[in-house]
């Protein structure tokens, strides 16, 4: 979840490293640092806070050299401090290392090394790895061998880059469970945990797989397993474009990505729908077509917003495909002993394709015999590479930590997947045509829903002082209540709770104070009469009712303090439209509260630790 950048080339490394870290700020972090190797030897700068603080530190005390490593840290072991910031070094001050992941046996390593007389200067698990490499290196003088030996001893996950004062033109990088890729430029290499730090320099990349190690030096790129077996790698071309990660005049990436949704939904559906034939073409499923056709049960899993999309998918799969479906938190699924029957179709949902819990759950169900699909945005990501088949979202880079355009694309892709399955089971041509017709109109309806931005801004100005909110929904819009509450929590730090509306009576109704904001998702569907009764219950306790309703539904105006009207669509597709005012309301509330919308505290965009 932290950011790594390494550079080996002809330019001043500090410039490339600092620029790369700036591109990775969206991932979430609390400190930053770099190390370079030049005429002054191995030099290190570390600061607490934003990358700007590191830039100022380097400006005040410049570093030199055309090789270096850098990192943005999100605290796991040890508080945010300069001592705990990366890079970490060894006792001999010859080794510098940056690390993503968690070293699970760090305490045992630390205890062993302290018995050898080595003193530690931080509270981190990472320093134990840096010191272990240095310990082996001090005895054998073999840098690559020392890295291999240390990695064979550690337990846990890692993406690392190592720099050594005695090897002025060599970088060593390795991964296990934490992503790393190498950008291949003209006489230079850029190592990173994220393509956004590379795209400004080159579009040619090599992806490291688990338990691979790469040595970069003037003779080229040499990849092998940690056990020293040579590996042949393919150079891929990034599909990302530089303009996709720029603000383009918007105040925040989140706002830009909210307003990109009409186009990203068109991209997610382009070339995949054919109303004339009633066919849904998902090219990424060709490899698993046979297993998909035999599916007797679906198991969807993800984390955070992706889990909410999976919950919507449960309704879609059962409604359109008549396929028994379960949804699980990936973090819980892997630690249970899940029953994977013959014919289980497991679907991993993730924006980045690198979410550690989702990746671990994927591997667990795969070993138990499930056919595994991926619904991801990250092209070439770990989940995309480890699934049997899958569907890309095609929404472009999502920079804002709070997911918006990836969520709507996930729901759209799961809708298409439900139709794909349904047509192979029982779904009629007439019902398929109805859903396809409405799905084609969704981008235009989302465009109209975005016109609520000013209304939600004014509403946020009136409600932002409240510290407790409630979100209610029924049926397929219950997951939207969860998603709306999550968005508000993530970026405004307001406590919010999402509920199935009927469950309010079973305890949470006691929370409602006079004036407390209660957001109710109430499109016209078979639950409409019931949710109107829930609104009445809130009103009778003097809660402040904000309703998301279909256009022309004037009945709710007498019950609500505010109505946010969205275009009508068929019930199973309503989440694609009702989510828009929820995103806008969360965004504007966070802005009113003065929050850092794109970089909310304690959060990271890609959670690559468990």
C-alpha positions, 0 to 999 in steps of 0.5 A, a space after each residue: 500500500 506504500 509507494 516504491 521508486 528505484 532508478 538506475 540510469 544517466 540522469 540525477 536520480 533524486 529528480 526521478 525519484 521525487 517525481 515518482 513519489 509525487 505520482 504515488 501520493 494517492 496511494 496513502 502514506 505518512 512519511 517519505 524518504 530516499 537514498 542515492 549513491 554518488 560522489 558523496 557515497 550513500 546519502 539518505 533523506 527521510 521526513 514525516 508528512 508529505 512528499 513536499 517535506 522530502 523535496 524541501 529536505 533535499 533542496 536544503 541538503 542536495 544529494 547526487 548520483 544517478 542511482 537511487 531508491 525512494 519510498 512513501 510509508 504507511 505505518 504498520 510497525 511503529 508510529 510515523 517518524 523520521 526513524 521509522 521512515 524508509 529507506 532503512 539501512 544496515 549496521 555497516 551503513 553499506 546497504 539501503 532498502 525500501 520495502 512494501 509488505 510485512 515481515 511476519 517473523 521480524 521479532 525473531 530476526 531482530 532478536 537473533 541480530 541483537 544477539 550478534 551485537 547489531 543495534 536497531 534504530 527503528 520500530 519497523 519490521 523492515 529494518 530487520 530485513 535490511 539488517 539481515 541482508 547487511 549481516 550476511 553481506 558483512 560475512 560473504 561480500 556477495 550482495 545478490 547472494 546475501 539478498 537471496 539468503 535473507 529472503 529465504 529466511 523471512 516470512 511474510 510479504 515483500 516488494 523490495 529494492 536494495 542499494 549497496 554502497 559497494 555496487 554503485 551501478 546495481 539495483 536488486 529488486 524482489 517480490 513476494 505478494 507485493 507488486 513490483 514492475 520495472 520500466 525499461 527506458 533508453 539506458 535506464 530502468 525505473 522500478 516501482 510498485 505502481 505504473 503511474 511512477 513509470 509512465 512519465 518515462 517509458 511505457 515498456 514494463 516487465 512485471 515481476 512475479 512472486 518469488 522472483 528477483 531482478 538484478 539491474 546493472 550496466 549489462 542489463 536486466 537479469 531475472 531469476 527466482 529467489 532460488 536462482 533459477 533463470 526466468 525469461 521475461 516479456 516486455 509489456 506495453 502500458 495501456 495507461 496514458 499520462 493525461 489520465 493521471 492529471 487533474 485536467 482542471 478539476 480541484 480533486 481527482 475524486 471529483 474528476 473521476 465522478 464526472 468521468 463516469 459516463 465515459 468510463 461506463 461507455 468504455 466498460 461496455 464498448 464492444 461487449 453488448 449486441 442488442 441485435 443478437 442478444 449476445 454479450 461478448 466478454 473476450 476475457 472469458 474465452 479461456 474459462 468458457 467451459 467451466 463458466 457454463 457448468 457453474 452451479 454456484 457463484 462465490 463473489 469476494 472483495 474488500 471495501 467498495 469492491 465488496 459492495 459491488 459484489 453484493 450488487 452482483 449477488 442480486 444480479 446473478 440470482 435475478 438474471 442468471 438464477 445462479 445461487 450466489 454468495 458474497 464474502 469479505 476476502 479477508 474473512 474467506 481465506 481464514 475460514 474453511 470454505 466449502 468449494 463444491 464442484 461447479 463453484 465459480 469464484 469471482 475476485 473483484 478488485 480495482 487495483 488487482 493487487 489487494 492482498 486479502 483478495 489475492 490470498 482468498 483467490 489462491 485459497 479457493 483456487 487450491 480447493 478446485 474453484 474456477 476463478 475469474 477476475 473483475 479488475 481494472 489493473 491490467 497486468 495485475 496479480 489478480 489478472 494474471 492468476 485467475 483462469 479468466 476475467 474481465 477488465 473494467 477499462 476505466 483508466 487509472 483511478 487516483 482518488 483513494 475513494 473509489 467511484 468510477 471503478 465501482 460503477 464499472 464493476 457493477 456494469 461488468 457484473 451486470 454483463 457477466 450475469 447476462 452472459 451466464 443467464 443467456 446460457 441458462 434460462 434468460 429469455 431473449 425478451 428480458 435480455 433485450 430489455 436489460 441491454 436496452 436500459 444498460 446502453 442508456 445508463 451512461 446518459 442517465 449518469 450524465 443527467 444525475 451528475 447535474 445534482 452536483 450543485 444541489 448536493 453541494 448546498 446540502 452538504 453545507 447545511 449538513 456537514 456539522 453533523 457527526 452521525 449519519 444513517 443510510 438506508 436502502 432495500 433490495 439491490 440498493 441496500 449495498 448502495 446504503 453501505 457504499 454511501 456510508 463508506 464514502 462519507 466515512 472515508 473522506 469526511 471522517 463522519 461516522 456513518 452507518 449503512 443498513 437494510 432499511 427494515 433492520 433500522 427497527 431492530 436497534 439502530 432506530 435508537 440512534 436517531 436524534 432530532 435533525 440527524 441526517 438519514 439518507 434513504 435510497 427509494 427508487 420505484 421498485 417492488 420495495 417502494 411501499 415498504 421504504 416509504 414506511 421506513 421514511 415515516 418512522 424516521 420522520 416520527 423521530 424528527 430525523 432529517 430525511 434526504 431521499 434519492 428518488 426517481 424523477 417525477 416521484 412527487 409523493 416523497 416531497 411531503 415526507 422528505 426534507 430534501 429530494 435528490 432526483 435521478 433518472 428512472 431505470 429498471 430496478 436491477 440497474 438502479 445502483 448505477 444511477 443512485 450511487 451518483 448523488 451519494 458520491 457527490 454528497 460525500 465529496 462536497 461534505 468532505 470539502 466543506 469540512 476541509 478534508 484532503 479528499 484525494 488523500 484521506 488519513 490512514 487510508 491507501 488506494 491499493 491495500 497490499 498488506 493483510 
